[in-house]
Amino acid sequence: MAKIACIVVLCMVVLITPHAQALTCLDVSLHMAVCEPYLTNLGPLGDCCSGVKSLNLAAITTLDRQTACSCLKVEANIIVGFNWLKAAALPTECDVNIPYLISAQLDCATVQ
């Protein structure tokens, strides 16, 4: 009977404990896809702020934030016509507080 009780408790702990997963470049892309028209001067801000805010909420750990930074820099270098000035203004435009300036020169390893 004690073994069954232990198994039940263990199962409850596994079910209740959140399963944190590291942020991936795919996650970053999915959050930020709505910003591409704006960041390439092909469309309005539109739903971009919802993507920025959801990415900010998803980037919980330092590693998540560094991953998001690195992935965004890679994508920005691939996207034709990417506007770094608009990217740098996104935190202000979207009322999101991040402790660094978005730029092509940002060293993502320094992001906390």
Salt bridges, closest charged atoms under 4 A:
none
